[in-house]
């Protein structure tokens, strides 16, 4: 059985940060942090993201912390819709 942080990371991925991506997604491009800390104000996700990533790496879970480009994430969505829709 997997631990809770692993389940949250495997159920989502982050989209690269930056002023445009943060604005365009309403700071929900930090999906891993959003799943781990659902009551945290969204504008703080970019502050804790490096800490969360470091914790994943320190606990040999770094490969589960996935961050994609915005276009890569959109491509995954379209592929999923084509596959399952």
C-alpha positions, -999 to +999 in steps of 0.1 A: +000+000+000+013+035-009+017+064+015-006+094+012+020+118-004+028+092-031-009+088-038-013+125-042+017+129-065+007+099-086-028+114-090-015+146-104+014+166-118+025+201-117+028+226-146+059+248-147+055+280-127+060+315-140+039+346-141+019+335-171+012+299-160+004+310-125-020+337-138-035+315-165-042+285-141-050+306-111-020+291-093-035+256-097-006+246-119+009+234-085-014+204-084+008+182-062+009+210-035-028+216-040-035+179-033-012+178-003-024+211+012-059+217-001-067+245+024-035+265+017-042+297-002-033+291-038-009+321-041+014+303-016+019+271-036+049+285-055+066+291-021+062+256-008+068+238-041+106+237-038+103+224-002+079+197-013+101+187-042+131+185-018+112+163+006+102+139-023+139+137-034+152+132+002+127+103+007+136+086-027+103+097-042+118+123-066+105+105-097+070+108-084+072+146-084+063+154-121+064+189-135+054+194-172+052+224-195+018+240-201+017+226-237+028+192-224+000+192-199-026+203-226-013+175-249-018+150-221-054+162-216-062+160-253-046+125-255-067+114-225-099+128-241-092+110-274-084+078-256-113+077-231-138+102-246 
